[in-house]
Amino acid sequence: SKQRIETDCEIFLKCGGCQFRHIDYSDELKIKEELLRIELNWQEKLEIVSSSPVGYRNNVQLKYSDNKFGFYKIASNELVPFPSEGCNNLQPELNEFIRTENKKFRGKEIKLRFDTNRMIEYSKNETSHSINNYSFKVPPNGFFQINRFLIEIWINKIISLLPDKKENILELFSGCGLIS
């Protein structure tokens, strides 16, 4: 394709985490918008909110096998070793922690999340996050939005869509209750 670019990841197409590191981010957004339109059978205007495609993830799940740690290969349980330069999707603090503390991962899967100001093994510990001057506590293994750049933008957009009058709104299946 004329849209293909050189990937910025040494394990792209082996690791199961990325599918679009071979095209420009603006083209990726266009493809995803078209896929959404097809799925929803939607012709009206869509507002696409985006930010940096690099360093956005606030959590990671690392697998361990055969004396290596990394990610699962696409559609398998075969391990792809963690990239020597780190994962482009992870925020810098996560990559640095993995580089300096990887001896702690030996023999086990590890789930890491950078919360408001520290690195947490979130499979065992509660994490906390501050959004719009509200604090959220996420229980061990609890879900929290992954894209650290878009959380506040997303919440502010939802707030802007709420009616002026007070109404009951039911939030289902959304982790720690961030939206409500």
Salt bridges, closest charged atoms under 4 A:
ASP8 OD1 - ARG21 NE 2.70
GLU28 OE2 - LYS32 NZ 2.66
GLU33 OE2 - ARG37 NH2 3.04
GLU47 OE1 - LYS157 NZ 2.90
GLU78 OE1 - LYS73 NZ 3.91
GLU96 OE1 - ARG99 NH2 3.76
GLU101 OE1 - LYS104 NZ 2.99
GLU109 OE1 - LYS63 NZ 3.22
ASP115 OD2 - ARG118 NE 3.36
GLU121 OE2 - LYS108 NZ 3.65
GLU121 OE2 - LYS124 NZ 3.68
GLU167 OE2 - LYS165 NZ 3.84
